[in-house]
Amino acid sequence: MSGAKPSQDDRGKTPPHSMKNAAFAQRARFALAGLAAAWRNESSFRIQTVCSVLLLIALLTLRPPLLWCALCLLMAALVMAAELLNTAIEHFMDHLHPGLHPAVKTAKDCAAAAVLVLSVCALAVGVMTALVSFGLLH
């Protein structure tokens, strides 16, 4: 087979929102649209974004060692990425099965639990970073 063709609908046309074989700029626009949708619709995402901005301010103020800064930024990014995945899973499951179903509940609960686990770990890294910055942890 020579190259993969974009997916097509039954009329032979590529769907307008198809990511398959789209240019990087178009895929980036899709990603930015996802961020904007999460910002508009998810209070948790807005709270996490504000916390990330506060984290940046704290890191610039406390000036911990570079490794601790990297760990904090990585944890913040992981929490936000998990929240985006959680949102995607929730919307997809609600679309597939609008009613309450035990399997849907389990999928949504597990996605939310992933965000919680990462959030607790991010908080722990943040506390350790503060302790290092104040010379209470080496």
TADAVEN-V158860 format. One line per field, one symbol per residue. burial: I if it has 16 or more other ideal C-beta (glycine too) atoms within 10 Angstrom, else O. A space follows every 10 residues. Layout:
BEGIN
burial->???
END
This chain:
BEGIN
burial->OOOOOOOOOO OOOOOOOOOO OOOOOOOOOO OOOOOOOIOO OIOIIOOIIO IIOOIOOIIO OOOIOOOIIO IIOOIIOIII OIIIOIIOII OOIOOOOOOO OOOIOOIOOO IIOIIOOIIO OIOOIIOIII OIIOOOOO
END
